[in-house]
Amino acid sequence: MDDDRWDRWPEPWVGTDSDMRTVVEAIPRQVKDGFGYDRIPWQRYPHFYGPGEEVPGLLARLASGDAEAARRALGELWDGLHHQGSTIAVAALAVPFLLRIAAAGSPALRASTLRLVAEIARCQHFGDGSREGLLQVAEDPDDAEGTTLCPVDWTIQAARAALTADLDLLFPCLADPDPEVRSAAAFVLATANGGIPRVCCALHGRLAVEGDPAVRVSLILAIAQLAQLAREDRNEQDDRDEQVPAWARSLWSDAAQPRETRVGAALAWLCLVDDPVPGELRTLLIDPRTDLLGELFEQVPWIPPVDYRHGLRRCIHEMLTPDVPWNSR
């Protein structure tokens, strides 16, 4: 390969079969709806532990009626497509099929399948509970997947576009009987790159009737993440950007709201603004009663990747004292 092409990376890869945005966009709807795995170029893109040709077999097992085989297949898909927080290019090709399997497959695996889609559609965020990192979706543009040289952020963009094309499969999950599924659906919808007003309307509508505390926090963080993404996509600020921070502030400052709602809104607000932390907010977050919410926040999909034992505590530490190294003890 000529040096000039390397010097201009990644521009020469735009629109090629190394650009997952182009490859995923080219999948016809009938292929997705019909699970036409044989129409997908899996062989071009390995997963973390083997050839891409293994992925459709795992997807088929996940969609099967064999509960144990489906559970094992989902575990292998997590390892192969999103190992240790890193997304590989072939993962974006699996997104349309994972969504359809989640919608119609085993209810017991629905939440985990949706969370896998959501993780594919956002940057690696293990150990990052900072104001800048908790709701971040885009990956470093210089980070490339080694086998295809596709920037990881292109894979994330491809996954976001794929799930945005299938919003109608996701909206019913917001009313699923299982609260874990409702939280996972919010986690996925928060990465949509289109139809944002419609998505936000659905999230607010669910929040108005949601009775589960962890799901309420998930819905609040999803609404905040979409506001942040809308701001980034426009590369400018307008009045719409101020509505969500003001809404989040109204929630965390309202003593009549449940504590978990106030804390979730506080995290959302801190991610959306650069303002110094108000004394009232600091008091809320360091209150010993807030620390007791740690187990509940483990059910909020954004929090366990920050720290699987002390996710809420670590978020609060990193947001209030970013210059102090984290120590869980």
Phi, psi and chi 1 to 4 in degrees:
 res  aa     phi    psi   chi1   chi2   chi3   chi4
   1 MET       -  135.1 -173.8  175.9  -62.7      -
   2 ASP   -71.4  148.9   59.5   86.7      -      -
   3 ASP   -61.9  -32.9  -68.4  -20.3      -      -
   4 ASP   -61.2  -38.3  178.9   62.6      -      -
   5 ARG   -65.2  -39.8 -167.9  178.9 -176.3 -156.5
   6 TRP   -64.3  -40.0  -77.9  109.9      -      -
   7 ASP   -62.6  -28.1  -69.1  -19.0      -      -
   8 ARG   -97.6    7.7  -67.1 -177.7  -67.9  117.0
   9 TRP   -54.6  138.4 -176.7   90.4      -      -
  10 PRO  -100.7   10.1   35.9  -36.0      -      -
  11 GLU   -50.9  -42.5  -74.6   77.9    6.9      -
  12 PRO   -63.4  -16.1  -24.5   36.5      -      -
  13 TRP   -89.1   -9.9  -81.0 -100.7      -      -
  14 VAL   -60.9  128.3  173.0      -      -      -
  15 GLY    79.1    1.7      -      -      -      -
  16 THR   -93.9 -178.0   70.4      -      -      -
  17 ASP   -77.2    4.4   59.9    5.3      -      -
  18 SER   -97.5   -0.3  -68.1      -      -      -
  19 ASP  -103.7  100.6 -175.9  -15.9      -      -
  20 MET   -64.4  -22.8  -66.6  -49.9  -63.1      -
  21 ARG   -62.3  -42.7  -60.4  169.0  -59.3  179.3
  22 THR   -70.7  -42.2  -60.0      -      -      -
  23 VAL   -65.1  -45.3  177.7      -      -      -
  24 VAL   -69.9  -39.5  172.7      -      -      -
  25 GLU   -61.7  -27.7 -175.7 -179.4   13.3      -
  26 ALA   -79.6   -6.6      -      -      -      -
  27 ILE   -73.1  118.9  -57.5  174.1      -      -
  28 PRO   -66.0  149.4  -18.6   32.0      -      -
  29 ARG   -59.2  -38.5  175.3  162.1  -69.7  -82.9
  30 GLN   -64.6  -29.4   60.0  -92.3   29.6      -
  31 VAL   -68.8  -41.6  170.7      -      -      -
  32 LYS   -65.8  -49.7  -64.9 -175.6  -77.0 -171.7
  33 ASP   -65.6  -32.2  -69.4  -17.0      -      -
  34 GLY   -93.6    7.1      -      -      -      -
  35 PHE    50.5   48.4  -66.8   90.3      -      -
  36 GLY   -81.4   68.8      -      -      -      -
  37 TYR   -58.4  -30.5  -61.5  131.3      -      -
  38 ASP   -70.1   -9.2   59.6  -25.8      -      -
  39 ARG   -94.3    4.1  -59.6  -80.9  -58.8  -81.6
  40 ILE  -107.9  135.1  -53.8  -61.5      -      -
  41 PRO   -81.0   57.9   31.2  -36.2      -      -
  42 TRP   -56.3  -34.6  -54.0  102.2      -      -
  43 GLN   -62.9  -18.1   70.6  -79.9   -0.5      -
  44 ARG   -79.2  -16.4  -61.6  179.5 -170.0  167.1
  45 TYR  -132.9  104.5  -46.5  102.2      -      -
  46 PRO   -70.4  157.5   27.0  -34.8      -      -
  47 HIS   -94.8 -175.0   62.9   79.4      -      -
  48 PHE   -64.7  -26.1  -83.3  107.1      -      -
  49 TYR  -120.3    5.5  -68.5  109.7      -      -
  50 GLY   177.3 -169.6      -      -      -      -
  51 PRO   -72.7  151.2   26.0  -34.1      -      -
  52 GLY   -63.1  -22.4      -      -      -      -
  53 GLU   -61.0  -17.1  -65.5   94.7  -41.8      -
  54 GLU   -76.8  -21.5  -64.4  178.4  -10.7      -
  55 VAL   -63.4  -47.0  174.5      -      -      -
  56 PRO   -60.8  -33.2   16.6  -29.6      -      -
  57 GLY   -63.9  -40.4      -      -      -      -
  58 LEU   -66.4  -41.1  -66.8  171.9      -      -
  59 LEU   -62.4  -40.5  -68.2  168.9      -      -
  60 ALA   -64.4  -40.3      -      -      -      -
  61 ARG   -66.3  -38.1  -76.8  165.7   49.7 -162.4
  62 LEU   -62.0  -35.2  176.5   59.3      -      -
  63 ALA   -84.3   -5.4      -      -      -      -
  64 SER   -73.8  168.6   72.8      -      -      -
  65 GLY   -85.6    2.4      -      -      -      -
  66 ASP   -87.7  106.1 -175.0  -31.6      -      -
  67 ALA   -59.9  -44.3      -      -      -      -
  68 GLU   -69.6  -41.7 -179.9   59.5   21.7      -
  69 ALA   -63.6  -39.2      -      -      -      -
  70 ALA   -65.8  -41.3      -      -      -      -
  71 ARG   -62.5  -44.5 -175.7 -171.3   65.1   79.3
  72 ARG   -65.7  -39.7  -69.7  178.4  179.3  -85.1
  73 ALA   -63.0  -40.7      -      -      -      -
  74 LEU   -64.1  -39.8 -177.9   57.4      -      -
  75 GLY   -62.0  -40.9      -      -      -      -
  76 GLU   -68.3  -34.3  -69.0 -177.1   49.6      -
  77 LEU   -67.3  -40.4  -74.6  165.4      -      -
  78 TRP   -58.5  -47.5  -91.4   94.2      -      -
  79 ASP   -66.1  -39.8  -74.0  -18.1      -      -
  80 GLY   -81.2  -28.5      -      -      -      -
  81 LEU  -102.7  -26.2  -58.1 -178.7      -      -
  82 HIS  -144.5   57.7 -169.5   71.7      -      -
  83 HIS   -74.8  126.1 -178.0   62.4      -      -
  84 GLN    50.8   39.7  -64.4 -175.9  -13.2      -
  85 GLY    86.0   -4.0      -      -      -      -
  86 SER  -103.3  136.0  -62.5      -      -      -
  87 THR   -97.9  138.3  -65.8      -      -      -
  88 ILE  -107.5  155.4 -160.9  160.8      -      -
  89 ALA   -55.7  -42.1      -      -      -      -
  90 VAL   -62.3  -20.0   71.9      -      -      -
  91 ALA   -59.7  -36.1      -      -      -      -
  92 ALA   -63.8  -33.0      -      -      -      -
  93 LEU   -66.4  -27.0  -73.5  174.6      -      -
  94 ALA   -81.2  -18.9      -      -      -      -
  95 VAL   -56.3  -49.8  165.2      -      -      -
  96 PRO   -57.9  -35.2  -21.7   33.4      -      -
  97 PHE   -77.2  -38.3  -56.5  107.6      -      -
  98 LEU   -60.5  -39.5  -72.0  168.4      -      -
  99 LEU   -63.7  -42.6  -69.8  174.5      -      -
 100 ARG   -69.0  -36.6  -77.0  158.2  176.6   76.2
 101 ILE   -67.3  -40.7  -66.2  168.4      -      -
 102 ALA   -62.6  -39.1      -      -      -      -
 103 ALA   -69.6  -36.4      -      -      -      -
 104 ALA  -118.2   -6.1      -      -      -      -
 105 GLY   -89.0 -156.9      -      -      -      -
 106 SER   -60.1  123.1  168.2      -      -      -
 107 PRO   -58.3  -31.3  -24.7   35.0      -      -
 108 ALA   -66.2  -25.0      -      -      -      -
 109 LEU  -106.7    3.0  -61.9  177.4      -      -
 110 ARG   -62.7  -46.4 -173.7  165.8  -66.8  148.4
 111 ALA   -63.2  -46.0      -      -      -      -
 112 SER   -65.3  -35.7  -66.2      -      -      -
 113 THR   -67.0  -42.4  -56.1      -      -      -
 114 LEU   -65.4  -39.0  -70.7  172.6      -      -
 115 ARG   -64.8  -35.4  -76.2 -163.1  -63.0  -89.7
 116 LEU   -62.2  -44.1  174.3   55.9      -      -
 117 VAL   -59.0  -45.1  171.7      -      -      -
 118 ALA   -62.9  -38.3      -      -      -      -
 119 GLU   -70.5  -36.6  -67.2  -70.6    0.0      -
 120 ILE   -61.8  -32.5  -68.5  170.0      -      -
 121 ALA   -92.0   17.9      -      -      -      -
 122 ARG  -148.2  165.7   65.1  177.3  -61.5  175.6
 123 CYS   -69.9  166.0   67.6      -      -      -
 124 GLN   -67.6  123.5 -167.5  -82.7  106.0      -
 125 HIS  -133.1   26.6   54.6  -66.3      -      -
 126 PHE   -63.2  131.8  -79.4    9.3      -      -
 127 GLY    74.7   12.3      -      -      -      -
 128 ASP  -118.3  100.3 -171.0   -9.5      -      -
 129 GLY  -110.7   24.8      -      -      -      -
 130 SER   -77.7  167.8   66.0      -      -      -
 131 ARG   -62.5  -33.8  -64.7  174.2   70.7  169.2
 132 GLU   -81.8  -26.6  -61.3   78.7   14.9      -
 133 GLY  -101.4  -29.0      -      -      -      -
 134 LEU   -58.7  -40.7 -176.7   64.4      -      -
 135 LEU  -104.8   11.9  -59.2 -176.5      -      -
 136 GLN   -70.6  141.6 -177.5  178.6  -13.5      -
 137 VAL  -117.7  -45.9  169.7      -      -      -
 138 ALA   -68.0  144.8      -      -      -      -
 139 GLU   -97.6  162.0 -173.0   58.3   89.6      -
 140 ASP   -53.4  122.8 -175.8  -23.4      -      -
 141 PRO   -63.3  -16.9   20.3  -31.8      -      -
 142 ASP   -90.3   -1.7  -68.2  -31.1      -      -
 143 ASP   -86.8  118.5 -173.8    8.0      -      -
 144 ALA  -116.1  148.8      -      -      -      -
 145 GLU   -82.7  125.4 -167.4  -88.0  -60.6      -
 146 GLY   -62.3  -34.6      -      -      -      -
 147 THR   -80.6  -28.4   58.5      -      -      -
 148 THR  -111.2  -15.0   64.4      -      -      -
 149 LEU    65.2   16.4  -59.9  179.4      -      -
 150 CYS   -77.0  125.2  177.8      -      -      -
 151 PRO   -54.5  137.1  -25.4   35.2      -      -
 152 VAL   -57.6  -34.5  174.4      -      -      -
 153 ASP   -65.9  -29.0 -165.3   49.0      -      -
 154 TRP   -66.4  -38.7  -71.4    5.3      -      -
 155 THR   -63.5  -42.8  -63.4      -      -      -
 156 ILE   -61.7  -44.4  -68.5  170.3      -      -
 157 GLN   -61.3  -39.5  -68.5  173.8   36.3      -
 158 ALA   -64.2  -42.1      -      -      -      -
 159 ALA   -65.2  -41.0      -      -      -      -
 160 ARG   -63.4  -41.6  -67.6  178.0   63.4 -162.9
 161 ALA   -65.7  -38.4      -      -      -      -
 162 ALA   -64.2  -44.4      -      -      -      -
 163 LEU   -73.7  -29.7   66.9   88.9      -      -
 164 THR   -65.6  -34.3  -59.0      -      -      -
 165 ALA   -68.0  -16.6      -      -      -      -
 166 ASP  -120.2   34.9  -76.5  -41.2      -      -
 167 LEU   -56.8  -33.5  -69.6  176.7      -      -
 168 ASP   -65.8  -20.2  -72.5  -22.6      -      -
 169 LEU   -78.7  -24.8  -66.1  175.3      -      -
 170 LEU   -89.8  -36.2  -70.3  165.0      -      -
 171 PHE   -56.0  -42.4  -72.0  138.6      -      -
 172 PRO   -61.1  -25.0  -24.8   35.5      -      -
 173 CYS   -67.5  -20.1  -65.2      -      -      -
 174 LEU   -67.6  -17.3  -70.9  173.7      -      -
 175 ALA  -111.5   13.8      -      -      -      -
 176 ASP   -60.4  145.8 -167.1  -83.6      -      -
 177 PRO   -61.2  -25.9  -21.4   31.9      -      -
 178 ASP   -87.9  119.7 -175.5  -11.9      -      -
 179 PRO   -61.5  -29.7   16.9  -28.9      -      -
 180 GLU   -64.6  -36.0  -71.8 -170.2   20.7      -
 181 VAL   -68.2  -41.0  173.3      -      -      -
 182 ARG   -62.7  -42.2  -59.2 -161.6  -63.1  -84.7
 183 SER   -64.1  -43.6  -77.4      -      -      -
 184 ALA   -64.5  -37.4      -      -      -      -
 185 ALA   -62.8  -41.1      -      -      -      -
 186 ALA   -63.0  -39.4      -      -      -      -
 187 PHE   -60.7  -42.3 -164.2   36.2      -      -
 188 VAL   -70.3  -49.5  177.5      -      -      -
 189 LEU   -60.7  -25.7  -73.4  165.7      -      -
 190 ALA   -69.1   -8.2      -      -      -      -
 191 THR  -105.6    4.5   61.8      -      -      -
 192 ALA   -57.3  142.3      -      -      -      -
 193 ASN  -112.0   19.3   66.3   -4.0      -      -
 194 GLY  -164.8  165.9      -      -      -      -
 195 GLY    63.1   29.0      -      -      -      -
 196 ILE   -59.9  -45.6  -56.3  -58.4      -      -
 197 PRO   -57.8  -39.5  -25.2   35.2      -      -
 198 ARG   -65.8  -42.8 -173.3  178.7  172.7 -145.9
 199 VAL   -64.3  -46.0  176.1      -      -      -
 200 CYS   -62.2  -38.7  -73.4      -      -      -
 201 CYS   -61.2  -43.3 -178.2      -      -      -
 202 ALA   -64.4  -41.0      -      -      -      -
 203 LEU   -67.0  -44.3  -66.5  170.7      -      -
 204 HIS   -64.5  -39.5  -83.0  -72.2      -      -
 205 GLY   -61.8  -41.3      -      -      -      -
 206 ARG   -68.6  -39.5 -176.5   65.4 -139.5  176.4
 207 LEU   -60.6  -34.8 -178.1   60.4      -      -
 208 ALA   -64.7  -22.9      -      -      -      -
 209 VAL  -119.6   -2.5  -61.3      -      -      -
 210 GLU   -72.5  129.9 -178.4   55.9   60.0      -
 211 GLY  -103.8  -14.4      -      -      -      -
 212 ASP   -84.6  126.4 -174.2  -86.7      -      -
 213 PRO   -60.3  -43.4  -22.8   33.1      -      -
 214 ALA   -67.2  -37.0      -      -      -      -
 215 VAL   -66.9  -38.3 -179.6      -      -      -
 216 ARG   -59.7  -43.6  -72.2 -177.8   59.4   83.4
 217 VAL   -63.0  -41.6  174.5      -      -      -
 218 SER   -60.7  -42.0  -64.6      -      -      -
 219 LEU   -64.6  -40.6  -68.5  164.0      -      -
 220 ILE   -63.5  -46.0  -70.2  167.3      -      -
 221 LEU   -66.5  -34.5  -69.2  176.9      -      -
 222 ALA   -64.8  -43.5      -      -      -      -
 223 ILE   -62.4  -41.2  -68.2  166.0      -      -
 224 ALA   -66.4  -41.4      -      -      -      -
 225 GLN   -64.3  -39.9 -175.6  165.5  -60.6      -
 226 LEU   -63.8  -37.0  -75.6  170.4      -      -
 227 ALA   -64.0  -40.5      -      -      -      -
 228 GLN   -66.3  -42.4  178.9  169.0  -65.6      -
 229 LEU   -64.9  -39.4  -71.4  173.1      -      -
 230 ALA   -62.5  -38.7      -      -      -      -
 231 ARG   -65.8  -44.6 -178.8 -175.2  -56.7  175.7
 232 GLU   -65.0  -40.8  -67.7  172.8   -4.2      -
 233 ASP   -66.2  -32.4  -70.4  -16.5      -      -
 234 ARG   -83.5  -17.5  -73.3 -166.1  -59.6  -87.9
 235 ASN    57.0   26.4  -66.5  -43.2      -      -
 236 GLU  -160.1  169.8   59.9 -175.3   12.3      -
 237 GLN  -113.4  140.4 -174.4  168.8  -31.1      -
 238 ASP  -138.6 -177.2   65.1   22.9      -      -
 239 ASP   -60.6  -28.3  -68.6  -18.6      -      -
 240 ARG   -63.7  -28.9  -71.6  173.2  -66.7  178.8
 241 ASP   -68.2  -24.1  -63.4  -35.7      -      -
 242 GLU   -86.9  -15.8  -60.0  -48.7  -48.8      -
 243 GLN   -69.0  -42.3  -65.9  173.7    5.7      -
 244 VAL   -71.4  -46.0  175.6      -      -      -
 245 PRO   -57.4  -40.5  -26.3   35.3      -      -
 246 ALA   -64.7  -39.7      -      -      -      -
 247 TRP   -64.2  -45.5  166.8   76.5      -      -
 248 ALA   -62.1  -40.3      -      -      -      -
 249 ARG   -64.4  -38.5 -179.5  162.3 -170.1  150.6
 250 SER   -62.9  -30.4   72.1      -      -      -
 251 LEU   -75.3  -48.5  -73.0  178.4      -      -
 252 TRP   -72.6  -22.5   68.1 -109.5      -      -
 253 SER   -89.1   -2.9   61.5      -      -      -
 254 ASP   -93.6  105.4 -177.2   -3.0      -      -
 255 ALA   -64.9  -15.7      -      -      -      -
 256 ALA   -79.3  -15.1      -      -      -      -
 257 GLN   -76.0  150.8  -68.1  -73.7  -19.0      -
 258 PRO   -58.3  148.0  -21.6   31.8      -      -
 259 ARG   -58.3  -40.8  179.2  169.3  -68.3  -90.3
 260 GLU   -64.3  -34.7   65.4  -85.1   -2.5      -
 261 THR   -66.3  -43.0  -64.2      -      -      -
 262 ARG   -64.1  -41.7  -63.3 -177.1   67.5 -163.1
 263 VAL   -69.0  -42.7  171.4      -      -      -
 264 GLY   -60.2  -43.2      -      -      -      -
 265 ALA   -66.9  -32.9      -      -      -      -
 266 ALA   -65.1  -44.4      -      -      -      -
 267 LEU   -61.6  -42.5  -61.2 -178.6      -      -
 268 ALA   -61.1  -46.4      -      -      -      -
 269 TRP   -62.4  -44.0 -176.1   82.3      -      -
 270 LEU   -62.4  -31.9  -73.3  167.5      -      -
 271 CYS   -74.9  -24.9  -70.0      -      -      -
 272 LEU   -93.0  -15.2  -69.9  172.7      -      -
 273 VAL  -127.8  162.9  -57.7      -      -      -
 274 ASP  -103.9    6.3  -62.9  -35.4      -      -
 275 ASP   -62.6  150.6  -56.8   25.0      -      -
 276 PRO   -60.1  155.4  -20.1   31.4      -      -
 277 VAL   -74.5  118.9 -178.7      -      -      -
 278 PRO   -65.5  150.5  -17.4   30.2      -      -
 279 GLY   -58.2  -38.3      -      -      -      -
 280 GLU   -61.7  -39.8  177.0 -171.6    2.9      -
 281 LEU   -71.8  -41.9  177.2   54.8      -      -
 282 ARG   -60.2  -41.7 -172.7  177.8  -64.3  -88.2
 283 THR   -60.9  -42.5  -61.8      -      -      -
 284 LEU   -60.3  -45.6  168.2   67.4      -      -
 285 LEU   -76.5  -28.3  -67.6  179.4      -      -
 286 ILE   -94.8   -1.0   65.3  174.4      -      -
 287 ASP   -60.3  132.1 -170.6  -53.5      -      -
 288 PRO   -54.4  -29.1  -26.1   35.1      -      -
 289 ARG   -67.0  -28.3  -69.4  171.7  -66.3  178.3
 290 THR   -68.4  -38.1  -65.2      -      -      -
 291 ASP   -61.3  -26.7 -162.1   42.7      -      -
 292 LEU   -71.3  -10.6  -62.7  176.3      -      -
 293 LEU   -84.7    1.5  -63.3  174.1      -      -
 294 GLY   -55.1  -43.7      -      -      -      -
 295 GLU   -66.1  -39.8 -175.2  173.5  -12.9      -
 296 LEU   -63.2  -42.4 -176.4  149.1      -      -
 297 PHE   -70.3  -16.8  -88.2   71.8      -      -
 298 GLU   -64.9  -18.1  -71.2  176.3    6.0      -
 299 GLN   -87.5   -3.2  -56.8  168.1   48.7      -
 300 VAL   -93.5  118.2  176.8      -      -      -
 301 PRO   -57.5  -26.2  -24.1   33.2      -      -
 302 TRP   -70.2  -24.1  -78.5  -97.2      -      -
 303 ILE   -87.7  -46.1  -56.1  -57.4      -      -
 304 PRO   -56.0  -38.6  -28.5   37.4      -      -
 305 PRO   -62.5  -23.3  -25.1   36.7      -      -
 306 VAL   -67.4  -44.9  172.6      -      -      -
 307 ASP  -168.3  119.0 -169.4  -59.4      -      -
 308 TYR   -71.9  -10.5  -81.1   97.0      -      -
 309 ARG  -111.2  -34.5  -65.7 -178.1   58.8 -161.5
 310 HIS  -135.6   47.6  -52.4  -72.1      -      -
 311 GLY   -59.7  -50.4      -      -      -      -
 312 LEU   -64.7  -44.9  175.9   59.5      -      -
 313 ARG   -60.8  -40.0 -175.2 -177.4  -60.0  171.9
 314 ARG   -69.1  -40.8 -177.7  164.4 -178.6  171.0
 315 CYS   -57.8  -47.8  -78.5      -      -      -
 316 ILE   -61.5  -43.4  -68.5  171.5      -      -
 317 HIS   -60.5  -48.5  172.9   87.5      -      -
 318 GLU   -70.1  -29.4  -67.8 -171.6    7.0      -
 319 MET   -80.8  -32.5  -68.5 -172.2 -174.6      -
 320 LEU   -90.7  -33.3  -63.1 -173.5      -      -
 321 THR  -132.6   66.2   54.7      -      -      -
 322 PRO   -63.0  -20.6   23.3  -34.0      -      -
 323 ASP   -90.4   -1.4  -63.3  -32.1      -      -
 324 VAL  -103.7  122.3  178.8      -      -      -
 325 PRO   -57.1  143.8  -23.2   33.7      -      -
 326 TRP   -75.3  133.4  161.9 -110.8      -      -
 327 ASN  -139.1  117.8 -173.4  -27.6      -      -
 328 SER   -71.7  -13.7   62.3      -      -      -
 329 ARG   -74.9      -  -69.8  177.8  -64.0  179.1
